[in-house]
């Protein structure tokens, strides 16, 4: 896939109670490169603040934006739904609904796909303030907590692609099954996809010449069910980790008041079937992944 053009990419933005930020994000898209993109999908997942009402005006100034309304399916499933609407696109660009961009950001990202080894590429991500620190991809520490990586000299492999902005080949996205369909609430959807990609033989890169601004929140603008949040984390582990790592994670979660509920949800779900499927298909095991990126977990 050489010389990927902007009109061959689709931007997918899950949105819930984003207030002014979804419109601001679209404004930045149109000021930079969105007018050359054939598809922009906004998945409004049950907002109750009317943040996407402006898109229902037939005379709005966003002719290539499609609004899809859902009723609380969660960001993982919402992203998958968006991808299902564009079967012929070559590149999916997943963006949060509260980001800012610089000129030529997308064109620079897409050029990375001229290298056939690039399955996913993400930009550097910092706060809205132009002088804020910028992280270039993420990794895990010994407690399986994410932290940001420093800016590399060149395009470089990274273990985890942040969900705030990532571009992925559509054929790769389809091959791995997209984001985990069993995540019905916010949390861990980007890191689960990243681990899955690496274990199935695909590569993730960060581009040092592209950065976006992101509104980092201490509190989400909607209720987050902690049981679902922790379930996502444990489901990720059961899907991809060996028994020792699963036990280590379970030990760290054992004192959670909802721990038994989480385990019961795992047992009642398709998590074990998913584990068997991934273990049959993967090219690398989790030891390979953790050793490759020197992750001490």
C-alpha positions in Angstrom: 0.0 0.0 0.0 2.1 2.9 -1.3 1.4 6.6 -1.3 -1.6 6.5 0.9 -3.7 9.6 0.4 -5.8 11.5 2.8 -9.1 10.6 1.1 -8.3 6.9 1.7 -8.4 7.4 5.5 -11.5 7.6 7.7 -11.5 9.4 11.1 -13.6 7.8 13.8 -14.4 9.8 16.9 -16.4 8.2 19.8 -18.1 10.8 21.8 -20.1 11.1 25.1 -21.0 14.3 26.9 -18.1 16.2 25.4 -19.7 19.6 25.7 -17.9 22.2 23.5 -14.9 19.9 22.8 -16.4 17.8 20.0 -17.1 20.9 18.0 -13.7 22.3 18.8 -12.1 19.0 17.6 -14.0 19.2 14.3 -12.9 22.8 13.9 -9.3 21.8 14.3 -9.8 18.9 11.8 -11.2 21.2 9.2 -8.5 23.9 9.8 -5.8 21.3 9.2 -6.7 18.5 6.8 -10.2 17.1 7.3 -11.6 18.8 4.1 -9.6 16.3 2.2 -10.9 13.2 4.1 -13.9 11.5 2.6 -15.2 10.1 5.9 -15.4 11.5 9.4 -17.7 9.4 11.7 -18.9 10.7 15.1 -20.3 8.0 17.3 -22.4 9.8 19.9 -22.8 7.1 22.5 -25.7 8.2 24.5 -24.7 11.8 25.3 -27.2 13.7 27.5 -25.6 17.2 27.1 -26.7 17.8 23.4 -23.0 18.1 22.4 -23.7 16.7 18.9 -27.0 18.5 18.2 -25.2 21.0 15.9 -24.5 18.1 13.5 -28.2 17.4 13.0 -28.6 20.8 11.3 -28.8 20.0 7.6 -27.1 23.3 6.9 -24.1 22.6 9.2 -20.6 23.3 7.8 -19.4 19.8 8.1 -20.5 18.1 4.9 -18.4 15.0 5.2 -19.2 14.2 8.8 -21.6 11.4 9.6 -23.3 11.3 13.0 -24.1 7.8 14.4 -26.1 7.7 17.6 -25.9 4.7 20.0 -27.1 4.1 23.5 -24.2 3.5 25.8 -22.3 0.7 24.1 -19.0 1.9 25.3 -16.0 3.4 23.5 -14.5 0.0 22.4 -17.7 -1.2 20.7 -18.4 2.3 19.4 -15.1 2.4 17.6 -15.7 -1.1 16.1 -19.1 0.1 14.9 -17.6 3.1 13.2 -15.1 0.8 11.4 -17.9 -1.4 10.2 -19.4 1.5 8.3 -16.3 2.0 6.1 -15.3 -1.5 4.7 -13.4 0.0 1.7 -11.2 2.5 3.6 -7.5 1.7 3.8 -6.7 3.5 7.1 -8.7 4.0 10.2 -7.8 7.0 12.4 -9.2 6.8 15.8 -9.3 10.1 17.7 -10.7 11.3 21.0 -13.4 14.0 20.9 -11.2 16.5 22.8 -8.0 17.0 20.9 -6.2 19.7 18.9 -4.1 19.2 15.8 -1.3 20.9 13.9 -1.1 21.5 10.1 -0.2 18.4 8.1 -0.5 16.1 11.1 -2.5 13.5 9.2 -0.5 13.6 6.0 2.7 13.0 8.0 1.2 10.1 9.9 -0.1 8.5 6.7 3.3 8.6 5.0 4.5 6.2 7.7 2.4 3.5 6.1 4.5 3.6 3.0 6.7 1.3 5.1 4.9 -2.1 4.9 6.1 -3.0 8.4 4.0 -0.2 9.9 0.6 -1.6 11.1 -0.2 1.2 13.5 1.3 4.7 14.0 0.5 7.2 16.7 1.6 10.8 17.3 3.1 12.4 20.3 0.3 13.5 22.7 0.4 16.4 25.2 -1.9 18.7 27.0 -3.7 21.5 25.1 -1.0 24.0 26.1 1.7 24.1 23.3 4.5 24.1 25.9 3.2 21.1 27.9 5.2 17.9 28.1 4.6 15.4 25.2 4.6 11.6 25.5 5.4 9.4 22.5 3.7 6.1 23.0 3.3 4.3 26.3 4.6 1.3 28.2 3.9 -0.4 31.5 5.8 -0.4 34.8 6.2 -3.2 37.3 2.6 -2.6 38.5 1.1 -2.7 35.0 0.5 1.0 35.2 1.0 3.0 31.9 3.5 5.7 31.6 4.6 7.9 28.6 7.8 7.4 26.6 10.3 10.1 25.6 10.5 11.5 22.1 12.6 9.3 19.8 14.9 10.6 17.1 13.1 8.7 14.4 9.9 6.7 13.9 10.2 4.0 16.5 8.4 0.9 17.8 6.4 1.3 21.0 4.6 -1.3 23.0 1.3 0.7 23.6 -0.5 3.1 21.3 -2.7 5.6 23.2 -6.3 5.6 22.1 -6.4 9.4 22.0 -5.1 9.2 18.5 -3.9 6.2 16.5 -3.9 5.3 12.8 -4.2 1.6 11.8 -4.4 -0.3 8.5 -8.0 -1.4 8.1 -7.0 -4.8 6.9 -5.0 -5.3 10.1 -7.8 -4.0 12.3 -10.1 -6.5 10.7 -7.6 -9.3 11.0 -7.2 -8.9 14.8 -11.0 -8.4 15.4 -10.7 -4.7 16.3 -11.1 -3.5 19.8 -12.3 -6.0 22.4 -16.0 -6.6 21.8 -16.4 -7.6 25.4 -15.5 -4.2 26.8 -18.7 -2.3 27.5 -17.3 0.5 29.5 -14.3 2.9 29.3 -10.9 1.5 30.2 -8.0 -0.5 28.7 -9.4 -0.7 25.2 -6.2 0.8 23.7 -3.7 -1.2 25.6 -5.6 -4.5 25.0 -5.6 -3.8 21.2 -1.9 -2.9 21.4 -0.9 -6.2 23.1 -3.1 -8.1 20.8 -1.5 -6.5 17.7 2.0 -7.3 18.9 1.2 -10.9 19.8 -0.5 -11.6 16.5 2.6 -10.3 14.6 1.9 -6.7 13.9 4.0 -3.6 14.7 3.2 -0.3 16.4 5.2 2.8 15.8 5.2 6.4 17.1 6.0 9.3 14.8 8.2 12.0 16.5 7.3 14.7 14.0 3.6 14.7 14.8 2.0 15.8 18.1 -1.6 16.6 19.1 -3.1 18.4 22.1 -5.3 16.4 24.4 -7.6 17.3 27.3 -6.6 15.0 30.1 -9.4 14.6 32.6 -9.3 13.5 36.2 -13.0 12.7 36.0 -14.9 11.5 32.9 -18.0 13.4 31.9 -20.1 10.3 32.4 -20.4 7.6 35.1 -17.6 5.0 35.0 -18.6 1.6 36.5 -15.5 0.5 38.4 -16.6 -3.1 38.1 -16.6 -2.8 34.4 -13.4 -0.9 34.4 -11.6 -3.6 36.5 -13.3 -6.3 34.5 -11.7 -4.9 31.3 -8.3 -5.1 32.9 -8.7 -8.7 34.0 -10.3 -9.7 30.7 -7.3 -8.4 28.9 -5.0 -10.4 31.1 -7.0 -13.6 30.7 -7.1 -13.1 27.0 -3.3 -12.6 26.5 -1.2 -13.4 29.6 0.3 -16.6 31.0 -0.9 -18.0 34.3 1.8 -16.5 36.4 1.0 -13.0 35.2 -2.7 -13.5 35.7 -2.1 -14.6 39.2 0.1 -11.6 39.8 -2.6 -9.3 38.6 -5.3 -11.0 40.5 -3.3 -10.7 43.7 -3.0 -7.0 43.2 -6.8 -6.8 42.7 -7.8 -9.3 45.4 -8.7 -6.6 48.0 -11.1 -4.8 45.7 -14.6 -4.9 47.1 -15.9 -5.9 43.7 -13.3 -8.6 43.1 -15.7 -11.6 43.3 -18.2 -9.9 41.0 -15.4 -9.3 38.4 -14.4 -13.0 38.5 -18.0 -14.1 38.1 -18.3 -11.8 35.1 -15.1 -13.3 33.6 -16.5 -16.8 34.1 -19.9 -15.9 32.6 -18.3 -14.2 29.5 -16.6 -15.5 26.4 -13.2 -14.6 27.8 -11.9 -18.2 28.0 -13.0 -19.0 24.5 -11.3 -15.8 23.4 -8.1 -16.8 25.1 -8.1 -20.2 23.3 -8.6 -18.4 20.0 -5.8 -15.9 20.5 -3.4 -18.5 21.8 -3.9 -20.5 18.7 -3.4 -17.6 16.3 -0.6 -15.6 17.9 2.9 -15.6 16.6 4.5 -14.5 20.0 3.7 -15.2 23.6 3.4 -12.6 26.3 6.9 -13.4 27.6 8.2 -12.3 24.2 6.3 -9.0 24.4 7.4 -8.2 28.0 11.0 -9.1 27.2 11.1 -7.1 24.0 10.0 -3.9 25.7 11.7 -4.6 29.1 8.5 -4.5 31.0 9.1 -5.8 34.5 5.7 -7.4 35.1 
